[in-house]
Amino acid sequence: MLTYNYVANNSKTGEKIKAQVEAEDENAAASLLRKQGLTPIDIKAVNQGNSLTNYFTKVRSKDKILFSRQLATLINAGLPLVQALRSVNDQTTNKSFRTIINSLVNSIEAGSSLASSMAKYPQTFNEIYVSLVAAGEASGTLDKALERLATQQEKDADIVSKVRGAMAYPIIVLVVMVVVVVYMLIKVLPTVSNLYNSLPGAKLPFVTQMLLDISNIIIHYWWIVAIVIGVLIFVGSRAARTLGGKKIIDRAKMTIWPIGPLFMKIYMARFARTGTTLVSSGVPLIQVLEITAGAINNVHIADSLKKAIEKIKGGKSLSEAIQNDHNFLPLVPNMIRIGEQSGTIEQMLERVAIYYEKEVDQEIATVSTLMEPVLMIIMGVMALIIVAAILLPIYGLASNPALTNSF
């Protein structure tokens, strides 16, 4: 299927329309427009661009949030779905997203539902999005479903942004530290070595000699070092994509201090927020857990939810199914039990989400506070080693008259 820009007249209203259509060729595009009551004026194929261009024009979370909010507002105002989509498309700046929205319009005009049309683009509209839209269409509350989606996307994006912001400072410090250390190794230490090598009987201290050996490896065999680092990164990234690698990484996220408590609270907030959004839209509980298992982004919690589904099918409640599961913090099943007993499970899940979202903020602040002294200690130790490697030979020269007299 190719994408075409077209200009056409609406035979009923006389309005001139500029939009896009997907078809096998130009003739098929013209035929499709005529079936929609449009008279084609101009049809041109869209330059799809290369993969690099598509990468930089991919649909961001911010684009989807704005799309969901605008579409919900227009539908709530009484606009027909196709007209609302076209209006949103006119305000969208992302070219890739505009192409997708145009495809949604064409698919809906051909008789498909919005949910089934969105399901064709899983990279843009995930399972949660499609399921909520389907539930909204079935219940006649599509605008509310889109509002809930926008809210959840904002919450998820906010948490991700805060975590990235907390990690930015230590990453920058570590990068600068590595650059400084490498510079000292390849520029400063060799000068000390040349000075000592010019003196008969001079012997470098162990620390200086060790760093000089590292320096020689970097200077003379840098290409081997680069290859080894590249191979390690490649093998590590491939291993991280396997199920075994994901299990190791996800378990480390949940247990290693100080990030373990932070990620556990992120997972609990994501579980509760996703559950709230799906339950409030009328999605059945089993489907809620299936969708949440795919959205939680942790294989261990996903496995626990799959086991919980089997227990629920066997007659247990959700709170009983996840009780005493070490992949869930104790507050979660306790609050769900209260919701099950009072018939307010949606409200209890929302309270859990709000609670853990606040806890994530506090945990991020705690981790950031802890990282500063840890980084200072690491920098201090590295500085001490470098200074010792440079000054010890100088002190050796000053304390050895035989070497001093040889200048």
C-alpha positions as CSV (number, residue, x, y, z in Angstrom):
1,M,0.0,0.0,0.0
2,L,1.2,3.5,-0.9
3,T,0.3,6.8,0.6
4,Y,-1.0,9.6,-1.6
5,N,-1.7,13.3,-0.9
6,Y,-4.9,14.4,-2.6
7,V,-7.0,17.4,-3.3
8,A,-10.6,16.7,-3.9
9,N,-14.0,18.4,-4.0
10,N,-16.9,17.2,-1.8
11,S,-19.8,16.7,-4.3
12,K,-22.4,17.4,-1.5
13,T,-20.9,20.5,0.2
14,G,-18.6,21.8,-2.6
15,E,-15.8,21.9,0.0
16,K,-12.3,21.4,-1.2
17,I,-10.5,18.7,0.9
18,K,-6.7,18.2,1.2
19,A,-5.7,14.9,2.9
20,Q,-4.0,11.6,2.4
21,V,-5.3,8.2,1.3
22,E,-3.6,4.7,1.1
23,A,-4.1,2.6,-2.0
24,E,-2.3,0.2,-4.3
25,D,-1.8,2.8,-7.0
26,E,-3.0,6.2,-8.2
27,N,-6.1,4.8,-10.0
28,A,-7.1,2.8,-6.9
29,A,-6.7,6.0,-4.8
30,A,-9.0,7.9,-7.2
31,S,-11.6,5.1,-7.2
32,L,-11.6,5.1,-3.4
33,L,-12.2,8.9,-3.3
34,R,-15.1,8.6,-5.7
35,K,-16.7,6.0,-3.5
36,Q,-16.5,8.5,-0.7
37,G,-18.4,11.1,-2.7
38,L,-15.2,13.1,-3.6
39,T,-14.1,14.3,-6.9
40,P,-10.3,14.0,-7.2
41,I,-8.5,17.1,-8.5
42,D,-4.9,16.2,-7.8
43,I,-3.3,13.0,-6.5
44,K,0.4,12.7,-5.7
45,A,2.4,9.9,-4.1
46,V,4.0,10.7,-0.7
47,N,7.8,10.3,-0.4
48,Q,8.0,7.8,2.5
49,G,11.6,8.7,3.3
50,N,14.3,6.4,4.5
51,S,14.5,4.4,7.8
52,L,16.7,7.1,9.4
53,T,14.1,9.8,8.7
54,N,11.3,7.5,10.0
55,Y,13.2,6.9,13.2
56,F,13.5,10.6,13.9
57,T,9.8,11.2,13.1
58,K,8.4,8.4,15.1
59,V,5.3,9.1,17.3
60,R,6.3,10.3,20.7
61,S,4.3,10.0,23.9
62,K,3.6,13.7,23.8
63,D,2.0,13.4,20.4
64,K,-0.2,10.6,21.5
65,I,-1.3,12.4,24.7
66,L,-2.3,15.5,22.6
67,F,-4.0,13.3,20.1
68,S,-6.1,11.6,22.8
69,R,-7.0,14.8,24.5
70,Q,-8.0,16.6,21.3
71,L,-10.0,13.7,19.9
72,A,-11.8,13.2,23.2
73,T,-12.8,16.9,23.3
74,L,-14.0,17.0,19.7
75,I,-16.1,13.8,20.1
76,N,-17.5,15.1,23.4
77,A,-18.5,18.3,21.5
78,G,-20.6,16.1,19.1
79,L,-18.4,15.9,16.0
80,P,-18.5,12.7,14.0
81,L,-15.5,10.5,14.5
82,V,-14.1,10.9,10.9
83,Q,-14.5,14.7,11.1
84,A,-12.9,14.8,14.5
85,L,-9.9,12.7,13.3
86,R,-9.4,15.0,10.3
87,S,-9.6,18.1,12.6
88,V,-6.9,16.5,14.9
89,N,-4.8,15.6,11.9
90,D,-4.8,19.3,10.7
91,Q,-3.2,20.2,14.1
92,T,-0.6,17.4,14.1
93,T,2.9,18.4,13.2
94,N,4.5,14.9,13.2
95,K,4.5,13.6,9.6
96,S,4.5,10.0,10.6
97,F,1.6,10.4,12.9
98,R,-0.3,12.4,10.2
99,T,0.1,9.4,7.9
100,I,-1.2,7.0,10.5
101,I,-4.2,9.3,11.3
102,N,-5.1,9.5,7.6
103,S,-4.9,5.7,7.4
104,L,-7.3,5.6,10.4
105,V,-9.8,7.9,8.6
106,N,-9.6,5.8,5.4
107,S,-10.1,2.5,7.4
108,I,-13.1,3.9,9.3
109,E,-14.7,5.2,6.1
110,A,-14.2,1.7,4.6
111,G,-16.3,0.3,7.5
112,S,-13.8,-0.6,10.2
113,S,-14.0,0.4,13.8
114,L,-11.5,2.8,15.4
115,A,-10.0,0.1,17.6
116,S,-9.5,-2.4,14.8
117,S,-7.9,0.4,12.7
118,M,-5.5,1.3,15.5
119,A,-4.6,-2.3,16.0
120,K,-2.8,-2.2,12.6
121,Y,-0.2,0.1,14.2
122,P,1.0,-1.7,17.4
123,Q,4.1,0.4,17.6
124,T,2.0,3.5,18.0
125,F,-1.2,2.1,19.7
126,N,-0.4,-0.6,22.2
127,E,-2.7,-3.3,23.5
128,I,-3.9,-1.0,26.4
129,Y,-4.8,1.8,24.0
130,V,-6.7,-0.5,21.5
131,S,-8.6,-2.3,24.3
132,L,-9.7,0.9,25.9
133,V,-10.8,2.3,22.6
134,A,-12.7,-0.9,21.8
135,A,-14.4,-0.7,25.3
136,G,-15.3,2.9,24.7
137,E,-16.8,2.2,21.3
138,A,-18.8,-0.7,22.6
139,S,-20.2,1.3,25.6
140,G,-20.7,4.6,23.7
141,T,-18.2,6.4,26.0
142,L,-15.2,6.8,23.5
143,D,-14.5,10.3,24.7
144,K,-14.2,9.2,28.3
145,A,-12.0,6.2,27.3
146,L,-9.7,8.6,25.4
147,E,-9.5,11.0,28.4
148,R,-8.5,8.1,30.6
149,L,-5.9,7.0,28.1
150,A,-4.4,10.6,28.0
151,T,-4.3,10.7,31.8
152,Q,-2.5,7.3,32.1
153,Q,0.0,8.3,29.3
154,E,0.7,11.5,31.2
155,K,1.3,9.6,34.4
156,D,3.6,7.1,32.7
157,A,5.5,9.8,30.9
158,D,5.9,11.8,34.1
159,I,7.4,8.8,36.0
160,V,9.8,8.0,33.1
161,S,10.9,11.7,32.9
162,K,11.6,11.8,36.6
163,V,13.7,8.7,36.6
164,R,15.7,9.8,33.5
165,G,16.2,13.2,35.2
166,A,17.5,11.5,38.3
167,M,19.9,9.4,36.3
168,A,21.2,12.2,34.2
169,Y,23.4,13.8,36.9
170,P,25.4,10.6,37.9
171,I,25.8,9.6,34.2
172,I,27.3,13.0,33.3
173,V,29.6,12.9,36.3
174,L,30.8,9.4,35.5
175,V,31.4,10.3,31.8
176,V,33.5,13.4,32.8
177,M,35.4,11.3,35.4
178,V,36.3,8.6,32.8
179,V,37.4,11.3,30.3
180,V,39.7,13.0,32.9
181,V,41.2,9.6,34.0
182,V,41.9,8.6,30.4
183,Y,43.5,12.0,29.8
184,M,45.8,11.6,32.9
185,L,46.7,8.1,31.8
186,I,47.7,9.0,28.2
187,K,49.2,12.5,28.7
188,V,50.4,13.1,32.3
189,L,51.7,9.7,33.5
190,P,54.0,9.0,30.5
191,T,55.9,12.2,31.3
192,V,56.7,10.8,34.8
193,S,57.7,7.6,33.2
194,N,60.1,9.3,30.8
195,L,61.7,11.2,33.7
196,Y,62.3,8.1,35.7
197,N,63.6,6.1,32.7
198,S,66.3,8.7,32.2
199,L,67.7,8.0,35.7
200,P,69.8,4.9,36.3
201,G,68.6,2.6,39.1
202,A,65.2,4.4,39.4
203,K,62.3,2.2,40.2
204,L,58.6,3.3,39.9
205,P,56.2,2.7,42.8
206,F,53.6,0.0,42.3
207,V,50.7,2.3,41.8
208,T,52.5,4.3,39.2
209,Q,53.7,1.2,37.3
210,M,50.2,-0.3,37.4
211,L,48.7,2.9,35.9
212,L,51.5,3.1,33.3
213,D,50.8,-0.4,32.2
214,I,47.1,0.5,31.7
215,S,48.3,3.7,29.9
216,N,50.5,1.7,27.5
217,I,47.6,-0.6,26.7
218,I,45.4,2.3,25.9
219,I,48.0,4.1,23.8
220,H,49.4,1.2,21.8
221,Y,46.5,-1.2,21.7
222,W,43.5,1.2,21.7
223,W,42.0,-0.6,18.8
224,I,41.9,-3.9,20.7
225,V,40.3,-2.1,23.6
226,A,37.7,-0.6,21.3
227,I,37.0,-4.0,19.7
228,V,36.7,-5.7,23.2
229,I,34.3,-2.9,24.4
230,G,32.3,-3.1,21.2
231,V,32.0,-6.9,21.4
232,L,31.0,-6.7,25.1
233,I,28.3,-4.1,24.3
234,F,27.0,-6.2,21.4
235,V,26.9,-9.5,23.3
236,G,25.4,-7.8,26.4
237,S,22.7,-6.1,24.3
238,R,21.8,-9.4,22.6
239,A,21.8,-11.3,25.9
240,A,19.6,-8.6,27.5
241,R,16.9,-9.3,24.8
242,T,16.7,-13.0,25.6
243,L,14.3,-14.3,28.2
244,G,17.1,-15.4,30.5
245,G,18.8,-11.9,30.2
246,K,15.5,-10.1,30.9
247,K,14.9,-12.2,34.0
248,I,18.3,-11.4,35.4
249,I,18.0,-7.6,34.6
250,D,14.4,-7.4,35.9
251,R,15.3,-9.2,39.1
252,A,18.2,-6.9,39.6
253,K,16.0,-3.9,39.2
254,M,13.7,-5.2,41.9
255,T,16.3,-6.2,44.4
256,I,19.6,-4.2,44.1
257,W,19.8,-1.3,46.5
258,P,19.2,1.6,46.2
259,I,17.2,1.2,42.9
260,G,15.2,-1.9,44.0
261,P,12.7,0.0,46.2
262,L,12.3,2.6,43.5
263,F,11.5,0.2,40.7
264,M,9.2,-1.9,42.9
265,K,7.1,1.3,43.5
266,I,7.2,2.2,39.8
267,Y,5.9,-1.3,38.9
268,M,3.1,-1.1,41.6
269,A,2.1,2.4,40.4
270,R,2.0,1.2,36.8
271,F,0.0,-2.0,37.7
272,A,-2.5,0.0,39.7
273,R,-2.8,2.9,37.2
274,T,-3.3,0.5,34.2
275,G,-5.8,-1.6,36.2
276,T,-7.8,1.5,37.1
277,T,-7.9,2.7,33.5
278,L,-9.1,-0.7,32.2
279,V,-11.5,-1.5,35.0
280,S,-13.2,1.9,34.7
281,S,-13.7,1.3,31.0
282,G,-15.5,-1.9,31.7
283,V,-12.8,-4.3,30.5
284,P,-13.3,-7.8,32.1
285,L,-10.9,-8.7,35.0
286,I,-9.1,-11.5,33.2
287,Q,-8.5,-9.3,30.1
288,V,-7.3,-6.5,32.5
289,L,-4.6,-8.8,34.0
290,E,-3.6,-10.1,30.5
291,I,-3.1,-6.6,29.2
292,T,-1.4,-5.4,32.4
293,A,1.0,-8.3,32.2
294,G,2.2,-7.1,28.9
295,A,2.4,-3.5,29.9
296,I,4.2,-3.8,33.2
297,N,7.6,-4.3,31.5
298,N,8.9,-6.8,34.1
299,V,8.9,-10.6,33.3
300,H,8.6,-11.6,36.9
301,I,5.6,-9.5,37.7
302,A,4.1,-10.6,34.3
303,D,4.6,-14.3,35.4
304,S,2.9,-13.6,38.7
305,L,-0.1,-12.0,36.9
306,K,-0.4,-15.0,34.6
307,K,-0.4,-17.3,37.6
308,A,-3.0,-15.0,39.2
309,I,-5.2,-15.4,36.1
310,E,-5.2,-19.2,36.5
311,K,-6.1,-18.9,40.2
312,I,-9.0,-16.5,39.4
313,K,-10.3,-19.0,36.8
314,G,-10.2,-21.5,39.6
315,G,-12.5,-19.4,41.7
316,K,-10.2,-17.2,43.8
317,S,-10.4,-13.4,44.0
318,L,-7.7,-11.1,42.7
319,S,-6.5,-10.2,46.2
320,E,-6.2,-13.9,47.1
321,A,-4.4,-14.7,43.8
322,I,-1.6,-12.2,44.5
323,Q,-1.5,-12.4,48.3
324,N,1.9,-13.4,49.6
325,D,3.5,-13.0,46.1
326,H,6.9,-11.5,46.7
327,N,6.6,-9.7,43.4
328,F,3.8,-7.5,44.8
329,L,4.2,-5.1,47.8
330,P,1.8,-6.0,50.6
331,L,-0.3,-2.9,50.3
332,V,-1.6,-3.8,46.9
333,P,-3.5,-7.1,47.7
334,N,-4.7,-5.5,51.0
335,M,-6.2,-2.5,49.2
336,I,-7.7,-4.7,46.5
337,R,-9.3,-6.9,49.1
338,I,-11.0,-3.8,50.6
339,G,-12.2,-2.8,47.2
340,E,-13.6,-6.3,46.5
341,Q,-15.4,-6.4,49.8
342,S,-16.9,-2.9,49.3
343,G,-17.5,-3.1,45.5
344,T,-15.1,-0.2,45.0
345,I,-12.1,-2.0,43.4
346,E,-11.7,0.8,40.8
347,Q,-11.4,3.5,43.5
348,M,-9.0,1.3,45.6
349,L,-6.8,0.7,42.6
350,E,-6.7,4.5,41.9
351,R,-5.7,5.1,45.5
352,V,-2.9,2.6,45.2
353,A,-1.7,4.3,42.0
354,I,-1.8,7.8,43.6
355,Y,0.0,6.5,46.7
356,Y,2.8,4.8,44.8
357,E,3.2,7.7,42.4
358,K,3.9,9.9,45.4
359,E,6.2,7.3,46.8
360,V,8.1,7.2,43.5
361,D,8.7,10.9,43.8
362,Q,10.1,10.5,47.3
363,E,12.2,7.5,46.3
364,I,13.7,9.4,43.4
365,A,14.6,12.2,45.7
366,T,16.2,9.7,48.1
367,V,18.2,7.9,45.4
368,S,19.4,11.3,44.0
369,T,20.5,12.4,47.5
370,L,22.4,9.1,48.0
371,M,24.1,9.3,44.7
372,E,25.8,12.6,45.4
373,P,28.0,11.3,48.3
374,V,28.7,8.0,46.5
375,L,29.9,9.8,43.4
376,M,32.0,12.1,45.6
377,I,33.6,9.1,47.3
378,I,34.3,7.5,43.9
379,M,35.8,10.7,42.5
380,G,37.9,11.1,45.7
381,V,39.3,7.6,45.4
382,M,40.1,8.1,41.7
383,A,41.8,11.4,42.4
384,L,43.8,9.9,45.3
385,I,45.1,7.1,43.1
386,I,46.1,9.5,40.2
387,V,47.7,12.0,42.6
388,A,49.6,9.2,44.4
389,A,50.8,7.8,41.0
390,I,52.2,11.2,40.1
391,L,53.6,12.4,43.5
392,L,55.1,9.2,44.8
393,P,57.9,9.1,42.1
394,I,58.6,12.8,42.8
395,Y,58.9,12.1,46.5
396,G,61.2,9.2,45.6
397,L,63.4,11.5,43.7
398,A,63.6,14.0,46.5
399,S,64.4,11.4,49.2
400,N,67.1,9.6,47.1
401,P,70.3,11.9,46.9
402,A,71.9,9.5,44.4
403,L,69.1,10.0,41.9
404,T,68.9,13.7,42.6
405,N,72.6,14.2,41.9
406,S,72.4,12.4,38.6
407,F,70.5,15.4,37.0
